[in-house]
Amino acid sequence: MAVPLPSPPPPRRRSRRVDLLPPQELAQLGGVELVARGVVEGFLQGLHSSPHRGFSATFADHRSYQPGDDLRHLDWRMLGRSGRLFVKQFEEETNLRAYLLLDLSASMGWSSRPGDLPSKDWFARQLAAALALLLLRQGDSVGLITFQDRILDRLATRGGSTQWPELIRRLEAPGAGGDTQAASAIRDVALRLRRRGLVILLSDLVVEPEETIRALRFLRHRGHHVLVFQILDPGELDLKGGGEALLRDPESGEELRVRVQDHREAYRRAMEGSIQEWHRELRKSGMDHHLVLSDAPFSSSLRNCLSKRSRLS
């Protein structure tokens, strides 16, 4: 009597790194904190070497152990009490102050595919949280300013474990609206950051270019390093479809009815020219400009930030 052979077990699916998932899938995971933690964990696991720096003599705080950390700095007493691995942080690690400037104007609330693609505002909040967590885990101090045509909220730069939940609470405030005025937020940071720091602007840059660039140059002149993430929806790069369309400015409310095919090429050239102009003017003044599309994984943005952070060490 023939005995049937057992069927082979199904192949194990490799778990996908969360930081490599498109925002459409990340939006289904939950709130800002859950997404940010997943993104940063995946990103750190994907690094070939530890981003963490050396240690000095003065104890400052604890943080969770990350692969690649020096085992000599594990806190064995914390392991015995909690069953979890913690690394001691020391004063030298907390010498960088970083400020996140988050644009919450009406144009940031737009999506070309509502219900499928998250808004620029959603993307920017998740990216801001992931950047903050990445910096806090390296022992840096992080602050936050949200703005529209005025400053909405301000969180002073601090490090340590208590800063993270407070920052998340601020990021989960109501959504985008109003006009954009980035220059006042930038000037506010320039006056508040006494020591050399890193300023990260997250915006679609639907702002007055001359005034904003002048404010950013003032910040750079005072010795701060500036990293600009221009967050755009992929639908903003080109006019899709045909026939007539009603174009509406989400901030001013102005409307214009056009024949799409008559303006598609001019629109595309104008968008390319605007992006190139921002890139050229910021780089000319020693600042970093990165275009980020709201349907892209977060990994490249985190790597750009980490690269900037390592150059400041």
Secondary structure, 3 states (H helix, E strand, C coil): CCCCCCCCCCCCCCCCCHHHCCHHHHCCCCCHHHHHHHHHHHHHHHCCCCCCCCCCCCEEEEEECCCCCCHHHECHHHHHHHCCCEEEEEHHHHCCEEEEEEECCHHHHCCCCCCCCCCHHHHHHHHHHHHHHHHHHCCCEEEEEEECCCEEEEEEEECCCCHHHHHHHHHCCCCCCCCCCHHHHHHHHHHHCCCCEEEEEEECCCCCHHHHHHHHHHHHHCCCEEEEEEEECHHHCCCCCCCEEEEECCCCCCEEEEEHHHHHHHHHHHHHHHHHHHHHHHHHCCCEEEEEECCCCCHHHHHHHHHHHHHCC
